[in-house]
Amino acid sequence: MTIIAVDSDRIQSKLDKLAMYSDTQAPAITRVLFTPTELEARQYVRDLMVDAGLSVREDAIGNIFGRWQGLDKTLPAVATGSHIDAIPESGRFDGTVGVLGAIEALNVLREQGYEPTRSIEVIMFTAEEPTRFGIGCLGSRALAGTLSVAELQALHDSEGQSLDIVRQVAGYTASLDTVCLDADYYAAFVELHIEQGPILDKEAIDIGVVTAIAAPATLRVIIQGDGGHAGTVLMPGRRDSLPAAAEIILAVEQSAKTSTSPDAVATVGLCEVYPGAVNSIPSRVLLEIDIRDIDLVSRDTMVEKVLEAVETICAKRGLDADAQVLNADEPCQSGDALVAALQSACESQGYTYQSMISRAYHDTLFMARICPTAMLFVPSVDGYSHRPDEYTKPENIARGVAVLAASLRELSAS
């Protein structure tokens, strides 16, 4: 197979320019769905797609598609892509490498004179991050049909604005029932992404070939007690919600530590205490909990243990509790043929690789409902991600783009 040479300076300059579209000062990136800054960044991506000779379309929720039309229009396309939205005060490589890297991979294939038999489509997914509407992978969930039109219309941001209104103000006025794709729309989907973990960087491995993506479940727990003055309400008469929350947090940790699965993780990522004054007894505590595993039985067992702990702890302390499972997604396994194609591409380009699972979830998790999928990881220096010092070396990005291009060439050839 032909060695693919990627101009690392060219892709880096495009990543640098995209990083300028941010609501926080460099190196921190903040790019939240349908804000003026994010809309400007979307236009930059559109321009890059047009410059690459792709035909561009957008759906009702804001997913952007750039298509390189293949010789056989009757065949399902091969797709690739990722996202450009960024949580507040994060880094500039998460998601963006998979969007701009995909466009660059197609540029390289064109420059080599390649003509695909199947069409190749680059997707910029809407809102992979849950920042604005509280649910991650919004665009890919809608494409896969895992969110109904009614569920999409029910979403509101922290200021009470509905997704339905906000998207239309942003120019996406088509009906939401046009978003979901047919099951045979794509033949395959491959996502290039930074690892967001330390394995590849620590072991000096060029590429990670993802064989499975862990299944996340998100829980919200509200513990209701009685407030009061911290100095005047004596201990026997208290209904303090915070000690109960502390016990629940420890129970969440134990649910993962006692799991038989080596990939089980559980995290309390949000704890809000009301009224939040040093001399006031906490009357209410809000917890948001992330539990995930690639083993669905293990993940669901952890969820059940946490829900039981909430009930037991709050009953013991005479408190009221409302525990909700906000979402419980299924894990996905990469397609065997796609994994083989990615491994073959690594070998043909002379890069080292390692099979690995993704404990972070990505749009690929939901694209797997539509077609066979796989992912490519490139190293994150020190494993850092979702922070301003997130960094992937230019040469590693170039290697990822080369392997992606080689993979797309193979997958689109017949």
Beta strands, then each sheet from edge to edge (+ up, - down):
strand 1: 29-31
strand 2: 55-58
strand 3: 64-68
strand 4: 77-83
strand 5: 86-90
strand 6: 120-125
strand 7: 186-194
strand 8: 207-213
strand 9: 215-224
strand 10: 228-229
strand 11: 265-274
strand 12: 280-281
strand 13: 284-293
strand 14: 320-328
strand 15: 332-333
strand 16: 353-358
strand 17: 373-378
sheet 1: 1+ 5-
sheet 2: 2+ 3- 6+ 4+ 7+ 17+ 8- 15+
sheet 3: 2+ 3- 6+ 4+ 7+ 17+ 8- 16-
sheet 4: 11+ 13- 9+ 14-
sheet 5: 10+ 12-
end
